[in-house]
Amino acid sequence: MKKIHLLLLKAFIRPFFVTFFIVMFILLMLFLFKYVDDLIGKGFEWYVILELMYYASASNVSMALPLSILLSSIMTFGTLGENYELVAIKSAGVSLQKAMTPLLVLIIGIAISSFMFSDYILPKANLKFGSLLWDITNKKLSFLIKPGVFNNSIPGYSIRVNRKGNDGVSLYDVMIYDHTSTNGIAKIIIAKEGTMSSNDKYLFLKLQDGVRYEESSNRNTFNNPRQELTRMRFSETDQKFDISSFKMSRTNEQDFRNNTAMLNLKGLTRKQDSLVKDLDSINKFAATNIGSYYKQNNYTKGYTRVKAPVKEIKGDILKSIPLSNRLFALQSAFDNATTIKQSISARTADYEDKLKSITKVELEYQRKFTLAASCLLLFFIGAPLGAIIRKGGLGLPVVMAIVFFLLYHIIATVSEKSATTGSLRSFFGMWLAIFILSPLGAFLTYKATVDSALFDVDYFKQLIVNLFKNKKKKDIPPASE
């Protein structure tokens, strides 16, 4: 048994790691394609992008781990079945369930590790990933001066350089349009040459042998409609531009800590309790505030509130009001109704926001457990499926794995969206895919135990051939004596 167990473990571990890293690589490439516009042209160092991909890989574990378990289990048992090793194991008196026992123990260990990962490591990784992605997406494009092209990266300025020196610092035939003036008229600076330097906050241009043109409209009046153009020559001048927005500044990670995806089980429980308290306070305040408009207040002129018997009014209430006061009563009732409507609308929006936040917390709470459960479920689908199809390698097992994983992922995504909109409870929204596919795993395990030819193409071909043979025999009339 120890040799059989070691054989199965070695046959499973190798394709598991290979498929896990392949799936992780594909998901990271999809991530880069998604955020390529936010990464290109901003002058990031290579280690910043590498750090972002490292944190993004943690969030992709929830998709890569179940898929790699499904694919590797199909490949393992498919290869054993194709090489008749599974037949040899069964002939030695070892059933499929006993053969799956060491792998089941390994998968349980992986499931427990995935739960610990979801509760302790993933929230911290999501926190760092979210804060770093926020800084990257909010960073402006890197400031680059290209020859012969107007650069408008710096707000309020357009800079054009005809030629740059080989040292990358010298500039020739510089033209600057300054649009920072309050009168809306641009200032123009033209210089034959200059040098460029910068620090973390500012870009310095030291210009030589140039002219500054400035047009003013202060004297553009009815008596003097002419505008004045001021021209100032200079042998040397300095221009300073603020480029602090082009440098990525790291925000405080504590600003993102209260995000739902960045909390563990304890944090999610505390957040849910606080949201439930806020929801109760909204209900109590709304009941107190709105209920006050429906209470009858009896006042006597010159005195405080007095107790008076309740007057019962039968028929139309307007007829009980004097004719001279009816317009005032209707206007007062209309104002009260408008105030109540506005108050209810504001409280309803706040109430719905709190409900959505509670739903997100509940979904994230259940997500910590569904990753471990999905690992077990997909193993019980992949292992018997591989034993049934008896094909190894990256051909049919990959196709079958993708089909079943897409089925699981589609059901999980639709049910989660339904729970988010309130059509399903949060618990069923996260566990519906597992509840639906669990009978499928039990069915495949049973079929693999009894050596069913569920996916054997030759079996179905022979079944069809026999069906046509029987039909032909029925169509042939019996021979007459």
C-alpha positions, 0 to 999 in steps of 0.5 A: 500500500505504501508503494501504491500511495507513493505512486499516486502522490508522485503522479499527482504532485507533478502535474498539480504544480505544473498546471497551477503555475500555468494557470497562474501565468495565464491569469497574470497575463490577463491582469496585465492586459486589463491594466496595460493602459495604466502601466504604460508611459508612466515611467514605473520601475520594473520592481513596482510592476513586479510587486503589483503582479506579486500581490495580484497573484494572491487574489488569483489563487481562488481561481487557479487552485481549484482549476489546477486540482481538477486538471491534475486529478483528471490527468493523474487518474487518466494516465493511470487508466491509459497505462493500465496501472489503475487496472493493476491496482484494482486487480491487487484488491485495492478499490478506487476509494482506497487508491484515492485515500492518500490524494484525499488526505493531500487535498484536505490538507490543501483545502485547510491551507487554502482556508488559512490563506483566505483568512490570514494572507489574502486580506493583507495581500488585497490591502497592499494590492489595492493601495498600490493599484490606486497609486498606479492608476492615479499617477500621471504619465511620465514627463517626456520631451520629444523633439518636434512635438508639443508636450502638454503633460504639464497643466497650463503649458505647451513645450516644443523642442526642435532638437535635443543634444546627445547628452539628453540635457541640452535643448535647441529652438525651444518654444513655450506656450504659457496658458496660466494667465487669468485673462486667457491670453497665452504668453510665448517664450522662444529661445535658441537653446537651453538646458534641462534639469529636475528634481522630485518636484520641479523641472528647471529650464535654463533658457538662453538668447530668447524672446518673451511675447506677452499680449495684454488686454487692459487697454482694450476699451471703447476709446482705445480698442488697440491691444498691447503686445510686449516683447522682452529679449533676454540673454538668460532666464530660468523657468520652473515647472511643477512635476510633483504629480508625475511621481507616484506617491504611496498612500497610507494603507490604513485608508483601505483597511476597512474595505470588505475584501481586506478583512479576515473573519474577525474583521468581517464579523465586527464590520457586520455588527457595526452595519447592523447597529447603523441599520437599527439606528436608521430605523429607529430615527426614521420611526421617531422622526416620521411618526412625529408628523402623525401625532395630534398636537393640541395647543391653546393660545397662551398656554402649553399643551393641554389634555383634551378628549379625542374628537371623533370625526365622521365623513369628510374631514374637510367639512369639519374644518371652517371654510376660512381655514381649509386652504391653510389646512390643505397647504399645511398637510401638503407641506407635511406630506412633502417633508415626509416623502423627502425624509423617507427617500433619504432614509431609504437610500441610506437603508439600501446602502447599508443592506448592500454593505451587509450583503457584501460582508456576508458574501465575503465571509462565506467566500473564506470557506467556499475556496476550501470546499471547491477544492474538495468538490473538484477533486471528487469530480476530476479523480473519477472522471480521469478514471472513466475517460482513461486518457492522460496528457494535455488533450482530452483531460484539459477539455474536460477540466475546462468544461466542468470548471466553466460550469462551476464558475458560471453557476458560482458567478450567477448565484453570487450576482443574484445574492448581491442584488438580493434575489438569493440569500448570501449563504445560498449565493456562495454555496449554490454551485457546490450544492448543485455539483456535489451530486455530480461528483457522487455520481461520477465516483459511483460510475468510476467504482463500478468501471462504467464506460460513461465516456468510452467512445468505442462503447457507444459506437458498439452500442449504436452498431448493435442497435442498427443490427437489431433493427435490420433483423426486425425488418427482414421478413421470415423465410416462407416454408 
